[in-house]
Amino acid sequence: MIWAGAARVMGLIAWRWSGLLTTTLNPDLARAEGVDPRREQLVLTLALAITVAVAIKVVGALLITAMLIIPAATARAFSRTPEVMAGLAMVIAGGSVIGGTKASYWLDTPTGPTIVCLVAILFALSALARRI
């Protein structure tokens, strides 16, 4: 069920990427290009709802909330385009999960909060790097 939900969301995002991006950046521009912003917002909301509904059953509310927001905010400091930001956010999230899981094992701490702490540290470092 989890893999099916993830595959559907990824397929939906890939299929509607241009319209979603245009609507997110500027609804007036989307209308000018012939894209219905309300439909694209609905598609994005449904994709997010499916992601949260599937993930919350597996990893919990704290981890899913943190992993939706913090990696994207971290990637923003190092990206010039939305595509690069999305790809970098996925890499940051995946690295945080792997690193947080290993750190949790070594430090004998709960896995979810350890992952959240690691990704928060990465965000703090990116904010510091952006100021420098």
N, C-alpha and C positions, 0 to 999 in steps of 0.2 A: 504494500500500500504506500509506503514511504517513497520507494523508488518510482512508482507510477505517478505519484503526486509531483515529485521533483522533475520527472521527465516532462510532464504536462506543462508545468510552469516554465521550464527552460524553453520548451518548444513554443509556447505562447509568447514569451519575451522575444525570442529570436524572430518569430513571424511578424510581430507588431513593433519591433524596435524603433523604426523610423518615426512612426506615428506617436508612439509613447514618448520618445525623446522630444519631438517637436511640441507636443502638448504640454509636457512638463516644463519646458523652457519658456514657451510663450503661446498661450491659447489663441491669441489673435493671429499669430503667424500660422498656426495649425489650420485655422479656419480659412486663411488665405490660400493655403496649399490644398484645400479640399478635404481636410481631415476633421472629423467631428470630435472636438475635445471632450465632450461628455462621454462618448463611447470609449475613448482611449482611457479616460480616468476610471471608468467602470472596469475596463480590462485590467488596469494596473491594480485597482482595489481588489478585484477577484484573485489575481495572482498573489498578492500579498496575503489575503485571507487564507488561501490554500496553503501557502508556505507556513504561516503562523499556526494554523490548525494542525497541520501534520507535525511540525517541529515541536510544538508545545507538548504534545503527547510523549515525545521521545526525550527531549532535553530539558524541559521546564521553562517557565516564564522568564526568569532572570537571564538565562543563557541566550534564549532566542531574541530577546529584546536587545541585549548587548551586541549580539553578533549581526543584527540587522543594521544597527546604527554606527557603532564604533569603527568597524573596518572601513566603511564608506567615508567616514569623517577623516580617518587616517590617510586613506588613499587620495583624498582631495588635495592634500598638500603637495603631492608629487605628480599630479596629472594635469594635462592640458585639454584633454578631450574626455567626454563621458565614457567612451568605449575603453580607454586606458584606465579610467577610474574604476569602472566595473570589474575589469580584469584584475587590476591591482587589489581591489577590495576582496575579491575571491581568494587571491594568493595570501593576503594578510590573514583572512579568516581561517583558511586551511592551515597555515603555519601556526596560528595561535592555538587552534584545536590540538594539533600534534604536539607543539611545545608545551601547552598547558597540561595535556594528558601525561606527558613524560615528567614534567615538574611535579605534578600531583603524585605520581608514583614515587619519585625520589624523596619528596618532602613529606609524604604521607598526609596529604591534605585533601579535602573534597575536590573532585574534578571540576565541577561547574564553576565554582567561585575562582579556582586557580586559573582557568581559561579566561574568565572575565578580567581578572587582575592582569594577566599577561597582555591581553589586547588593550587594556587601559594604559598600561605602561608604554606600549607601542604608540598609542595616540599621544601621550604626553611627550614622548621623544619626537614625534612628528611635529607637534606644535612648537617645541623648542627649536627644531631644525628650521622650521618656517621663519621663526623670528631671527635666526642667525643668518 
